[in-house]
């Protein structure tokens, strides 16, 4: 369900397709979201590859094409 992020997505949890929380949408700019990653989140290489995140960043950009669904309180990543 690709769409641009909006201000309504700010402060939503970001979860994997399995429902594991990996961070929070901290900012939205030009349809893209900045995610503050949880320090204790166990991000697999598959998830990092899916969204294009490196190991040493605390905040990362998320694009709408990485998202499976937008819910009231969270954004669920695609598989």
N, C-alpha and C positions, 0 to 999 in steps of 0.2 A: 504494500500500500504506500507507494511513494508519493509524498507531498512535501512541501516546504514546511519547516518548523515555524511555529508562530509563538508570540509571547505567552499564549496559553500553555505552552509546553514547558515553560520555565518552572524549575523546582520539582519536576516530575522525576521519579526514579527511572533509571535505565536498567532493564533486565535482559538477560539472555533469552533465547527461545525456550529454555527450560524453566525460566522464572527466577534465576539467580541474579541478585542485584549486583551491578558492577559500578554504579555511580549515580550522579544526579545532573540533570540539565541545569547549568548555572547561568547560561546566557544564550540568547538567540540573536543572530545577526545575518541579514541577507538570506534568510531561509535555512541557515545552517545552525546547528546547536553546538555549544561548547559544553563538554561533559567533565565534571570533576570526578575523577575515578576514586573509588573507595580504595584506600591503601591496603586493606586486607582482602580485597576481591581476588579470587583465583582466576585470572584471565588465561585461557588456553591460547596456544598459538593460533588455533583455528579462529577464535574470536578476534584476536588482534589482526590477523590477516583479513578477515571479513571487513573490519572497519578501518584498517590501515593505520593502526596505532603502534608506536614504538614502546620499548620497555621503560624508557627513562622520563616519559612525560606524565605529569599529574593531571593536566587538563588536555582534552583531545576533542577534535572536531568530529561531528557526526552528521552525515548527510541523510536525507530522506530515503534514498534507495537502500540504506542499511536496515530500514525499519520494516517490521512485519505488521505491527498494529500500534495505534495510539489509543490509550485508554484514559480514563478519568484521572488516574494518579500515577500512571507509568507509561513508558515507551518500551515496547518489546522488540528486540532485534530479530531479524530473520535468521533462518538456519544457514 
